[in-house]
Amino acid sequence: MVHDKGAGHVDIRIGGAGWCGAVADDTPAPALWIKHGAAAPLRVDFRDELRSDAVKTIERLREFGFTTILLSGDRPGIVEETADELGVDGCAAGQKPDDKLRYLVELRDKGHKVLMVGDGLNDAPALAAGYVSMAPAAATDISRTAADLVYQGEELSPVVEALAVSKLADKLVKQNFGLALLYNLVAVPLAFAGMVTPLIAAVAMSSSSLLVSLNAFRVMIGAKAGQT
């Protein structure tokens, strides 16, 4: 507020409807009121645009078997409208930092493993409490610090890419352990029986290591596939 009682000056108020002498309504969009002197208050509406790939990302997460929930500090009307547009499974409005934290703790206590994605100052406690958490590079410093993974860019596709890579990496690690176990179950008894010469043993060992390494390179292919 600018307030000066000197000659030629007027009050200028910027804030909520009550502060500016306006009558609040039920319009879901967040608004800011401006009052200049004795003039009628002027309402300025705000609306956040969804990220270009937000809907597609929600669809991909559902394909992965995730239940998606929107937690927001905005008013119920705008949160419900955004949730419908995104196609998420649930939403909660008017969420303060401790509310989001409590929500995640309740899910964790029920045995759920929560992936928390957020970028705001009020998301930091929930990001720290998530089983895994992600934040964009443009997020606040405290949110980036609380997150387990920070991704670049304005789109949400890195969330899906990270999930695809992690699932494939888990699969390949198990495969590589299986290959190593199979190699040892076959090669070690043969070596004890004197049926493997040093040259054959060296070639077999190098070949098994090469096979495991090539199998691990499939993670890179999976990362590309996760982007499409």
C-alpha positions as CSV (number, residue, x, y, z in Angstrom):
1,M,0.0,0.0,0.0
2,V,1.1,3.6,-0.8
3,H,-0.2,5.9,1.8
4,D,0.6,9.6,2.0
5,K,-1.7,12.3,3.4
6,G,0.3,15.1,1.9
7,A,-1.2,17.5,-0.6
8,G,-1.9,16.0,-4.0
9,H,-1.4,12.4,-2.8
10,V,-4.0,9.6,-2.5
11,D,-4.1,6.1,-1.1
12,I,-3.3,3.2,-3.4
13,R,-4.2,-0.2,-2.1
14,I,-3.1,-3.5,-3.6
15,G,-4.3,-6.8,-2.1
16,G,-7.4,-8.8,-1.3
17,A,-11.0,-7.8,-1.8
18,G,-11.6,-6.8,1.8
19,W,-8.5,-4.7,2.0
20,C,-9.4,-2.8,-1.1
21,G,-13.1,-2.3,-0.2
22,A,-14.3,-4.7,-2.9
23,V,-17.0,-7.4,-2.6
24,A,-15.5,-10.9,-2.9
25,D,-17.2,-13.4,-5.2
26,D,-16.9,-17.1,-5.8
27,T,-14.9,-16.9,-9.0
28,P,-12.3,-19.7,-8.8
29,A,-9.5,-17.8,-10.5
30,P,-7.0,-16.1,-8.1
31,A,-7.3,-12.4,-8.1
32,L,-5.6,-9.2,-6.9
33,W,-7.5,-6.0,-6.3
34,I,-6.2,-2.5,-6.8
35,K,-7.9,0.6,-5.4
36,H,-6.7,4.1,-6.4
37,G,-8.1,6.8,-4.1
38,A,-11.9,7.1,-4.3
39,A,-12.2,5.2,-7.6
40,A,-13.9,1.8,-7.7
41,P,-11.6,-1.2,-6.9
42,L,-10.1,-2.8,-10.0
43,R,-9.9,-6.6,-10.1
44,V,-6.9,-8.3,-11.8
45,D,-7.4,-12.1,-12.5
46,F,-4.5,-14.5,-12.7
47,R,-4.4,-18.0,-14.3
48,D,-1.5,-20.4,-14.5
49,E,-1.1,-22.2,-17.8
50,L,-0.5,-25.9,-17.7
51,R,2.9,-27.1,-19.0
52,S,2.7,-28.2,-22.6
53,D,3.1,-31.9,-21.9
54,A,1.3,-32.0,-18.5
55,V,-1.7,-34.1,-19.7
56,K,0.5,-36.5,-21.6
57,T,2.7,-37.0,-18.6
58,I,-0.3,-37.8,-16.4
59,E,-1.4,-40.4,-18.9
60,R,2.1,-41.9,-19.0
61,L,2.2,-42.1,-15.2
62,R,-1.1,-43.9,-15.2
63,E,0.4,-46.4,-17.7
64,F,3.2,-47.0,-15.2
65,G,0.5,-47.8,-12.6
66,F,0.7,-44.6,-10.6
67,T,-2.1,-42.9,-8.9
68,T,-1.7,-39.1,-9.4
69,I,-2.9,-36.5,-6.8
70,L,-2.7,-32.7,-7.1
71,L,-1.8,-30.9,-3.9
72,S,-2.2,-27.1,-4.1
73,G,-2.4,-24.1,-1.9
74,D,-4.9,-22.5,-4.3
75,R,-8.7,-22.2,-3.7
76,P,-10.9,-25.3,-4.3
77,G,-12.5,-24.0,-7.5
78,I,-9.3,-23.4,-9.4
79,V,-7.7,-26.6,-8.1
80,E,-10.7,-28.8,-9.1
81,E,-10.8,-27.2,-12.5
82,T,-7.1,-27.8,-13.0
83,A,-7.4,-31.4,-11.7
84,D,-10.2,-32.1,-14.2
85,E,-8.1,-30.6,-17.0
86,L,-5.1,-32.7,-16.1
87,G,-7.1,-35.9,-15.5
88,V,-5.5,-36.7,-12.2
89,D,-7.1,-39.2,-9.8
90,G,-7.6,-36.8,-6.9
91,C,-6.8,-33.3,-5.6
92,A,-6.7,-31.3,-2.4
93,A,-6.9,-27.5,-2.2
94,G,-5.8,-25.0,0.4
95,Q,-2.8,-27.1,1.3
96,K,-0.2,-25.4,3.5
97,P,3.4,-26.9,3.7
98,D,2.5,-28.9,6.9
99,D,-0.7,-30.1,5.2
100,K,1.2,-31.5,2.2
101,L,3.7,-33.1,4.6
102,R,0.9,-34.7,6.6
103,Y,-0.7,-36.0,3.4
104,L,2.5,-37.7,2.3
105,V,3.2,-39.1,5.8
106,E,-0.3,-40.6,5.9
107,L,0.3,-42.3,2.5
108,R,3.7,-43.6,3.6
109,D,2.2,-45.0,6.8
110,K,-0.3,-46.9,4.7
111,G,2.6,-48.5,2.8
112,H,2.6,-46.4,-0.3
113,K,5.9,-45.3,-1.9
114,V,5.3,-41.7,-3.0
115,L,7.0,-39.8,-5.8
116,M,6.7,-36.1,-5.0
117,V,7.2,-33.6,-7.7
118,G,7.2,-29.9,-6.8
119,D,8.9,-26.6,-7.3
120,G,7.6,-24.1,-4.8
121,L,8.8,-23.0,-1.4
122,N,5.9,-24.7,0.3
123,D,6.7,-28.0,-1.4
124,A,10.1,-28.4,0.3
125,P,8.8,-30.4,3.4
126,A,6.8,-32.8,1.2
127,L,9.8,-33.2,-1.2
128,A,11.9,-34.2,1.8
129,A,9.3,-36.7,3.0
130,G,8.7,-38.4,-0.3
131,Y,10.0,-41.9,-1.0
132,V,11.5,-40.3,-4.1
133,S,11.2,-36.6,-5.0
134,M,11.9,-34.5,-8.1
135,A,12.1,-30.8,-8.8
136,P,12.9,-28.7,-11.9
137,A,16.0,-26.7,-12.1
138,A,13.9,-23.5,-12.0
139,A,12.5,-24.4,-8.6
140,T,13.4,-22.5,-5.4
141,D,16.7,-23.3,-3.8
142,I,15.2,-25.1,-0.9
143,S,13.1,-27.3,-3.1
144,R,16.0,-28.3,-5.2
145,T,18.0,-29.1,-2.1
146,A,15.2,-31.2,-0.7
147,A,14.6,-33.1,-4.0
148,D,16.4,-36.4,-4.8
149,L,16.6,-35.5,-8.5
150,V,16.7,-32.2,-10.3
151,Y,15.8,-32.1,-14.0
152,Q,16.3,-29.5,-16.7
153,G,13.7,-27.8,-18.9
154,E,10.2,-26.6,-18.7
155,E,8.5,-29.8,-19.6
156,L,7.5,-32.7,-17.3
157,S,8.7,-35.5,-19.6
158,P,11.9,-36.0,-17.5
159,V,9.6,-37.4,-14.8
160,V,8.5,-40.2,-17.1
161,E,12.0,-40.6,-18.5
162,A,13.5,-41.1,-15.0
163,L,10.9,-43.7,-14.1
164,A,11.5,-45.6,-17.4
165,V,15.2,-45.6,-16.8
166,S,14.9,-46.6,-13.2
167,K,12.6,-49.5,-14.0
168,L,14.8,-50.7,-16.8
169,A,18.0,-50.3,-14.7
170,D,16.5,-52.5,-12.0
171,K,15.6,-55.1,-14.5
172,L,19.1,-55.1,-16.1
173,V,20.8,-55.3,-12.8
174,K,18.9,-58.4,-11.9
175,Q,19.7,-59.8,-15.4
176,N,23.4,-59.1,-15.0
177,F,23.5,-60.8,-11.6
178,G,21.8,-63.8,-13.2
179,L,24.4,-63.9,-16.0
180,A,27.2,-63.7,-13.6
181,L,25.7,-66.4,-11.4
182,L,25.2,-68.7,-14.5
183,Y,28.8,-68.1,-15.7
184,N,30.2,-69.1,-12.3
185,L,27.9,-72.1,-12.0
186,V,29.2,-73.4,-15.3
187,A,32.8,-72.2,-15.4
188,V,34.0,-72.8,-11.9
189,P,33.2,-76.5,-11.8
190,L,34.8,-77.0,-15.2
191,A,37.9,-75.1,-14.0
192,F,38.2,-77.3,-10.8
193,A,37.8,-80.4,-13.0
194,G,40.8,-79.2,-15.1
195,M,38.8,-79.0,-18.2
196,V,39.5,-75.3,-18.8
197,T,42.9,-74.0,-20.0
198,P,44.2,-70.6,-18.9
199,L,43.5,-69.2,-22.4
200,I,39.9,-70.4,-22.5
201,A,39.4,-69.1,-19.0
202,A,40.7,-65.7,-20.0
203,V,38.5,-65.5,-23.1
204,A,35.4,-66.7,-21.1
205,M,36.0,-64.2,-18.4
206,S,36.4,-61.3,-20.9
207,S,33.4,-62.5,-22.8
208,S,31.2,-62.5,-19.7
209,S,32.3,-59.1,-18.7
210,L,31.6,-57.8,-22.2
211,L,28.1,-59.4,-22.3
212,V,27.2,-57.8,-18.9
213,S,28.5,-54.4,-20.1
214,L,26.6,-54.5,-23.4
215,N,23.4,-55.5,-21.5
216,A,23.8,-52.5,-19.2
217,F,24.0,-50.2,-22.3
218,R,20.4,-51.0,-22.9
219,V,19.6,-48.4,-20.3
220,M,20.5,-45.7,-22.8
221,I,18.0,-47.2,-25.3
222,G,15.3,-47.3,-22.6
223,A,15.9,-43.6,-21.8
224,K,15.2,-42.7,-25.4
225,A,12.1,-44.9,-25.5
226,G,10.9,-43.2,-22.3
227,Q,10.8,-39.8,-24.0
228,T,8.4,-41.0,-26.8
